[in-house]
Amino acid sequence: MNEIADASGITERYAYGLLSDLQKAGYVSRGRNGRRNQYELAPDLELGDPVIGRLPLRKVLALIGADRS
């Protein structure tokens, strides 16, 4: 989580809060890989944002060049 916080220019505590919100909304799920947490995006979940519309996360990530599927 500290890598995400550093790369984003936010505190680790704030990054955890954002991740918690994303989990509650169903965009991210968490599992364990040994002693580490492993996070997975729900790429087909629609965003429902007023600006983006009902595009799934996969398409939004593809638009910004972040889709790795």
Buried (B, 14 or more C-beta within 10 A) or exposed (E): EEEBBEEEEEEEEEBEEBBEEBEEEEBBEEEEEEEEEEEEBBBEBBBEEEEEEEBBBBBBBBEEEEEEE
